[in-house]
């Protein structure tokens, strides 16, 4: 079953969402857009090169996947909990999971392992203290 599952998952997800089989699927939190289809494989939002028309700086003919993700998050009838995940900071991609089943990795929690020393830190401006780091 572990060898068959990635084939089945790829056959279903690739034609519909352009799945790149990273093994750590976040479609639910990105408006059903695979962030690995970004030429820079950015999983936490757009780069600084998004054009005024919302297109990619690397592939000008392509809409930025993060613009598309935001639009879909707003328009699709997704559960509110999925919409709320859009702004969450995602850990770096574990390239060892590429080509494996994200379904199986989710069930075994293999996709939730974070690199040693990694923690989400969000900078929030404070009127009296400047920027203050807050752990997410």
C-alpha positions, 0 to 999 in steps of 0.5 A: 500500500505505501508504494501504491498510495503515492501513485494514486495521490499523484493521479488525482491531485496533479491534474486537478491542482498541479500537485508537485508531490512534495509530501507535505500538502498545504492545499487546504491552507492556500485556496486549493493552489499548490504553492510548489507550482511557484517557480521559486517554490515559496510556501509562505506568500509572494516574493517581492517581484509580483507584477502590478497585474498580479503576474509572476516576475519569473514567468510573466505569462503566469499569474502569481500563485499567491495572488491566485491562492488569495482569490480562491480562498475568498471565492471558493466555499472552503471551511472557515478553518481552512481560510484561517490557515492562509496567514499561518507561517509554514515550516520549510519543506522537508525535501526528504518527503518529495515523491511520498504520499502526503496523505500517509505523511499526514496520518503518521505525522511525518509531515509535521516534523520541523527542522531542529531549531526552527520556530515560527517568529512573527514580528508585530509592531508595537506603538511604544516598543517598536517591533516585538518578536512573538512566537506563533 
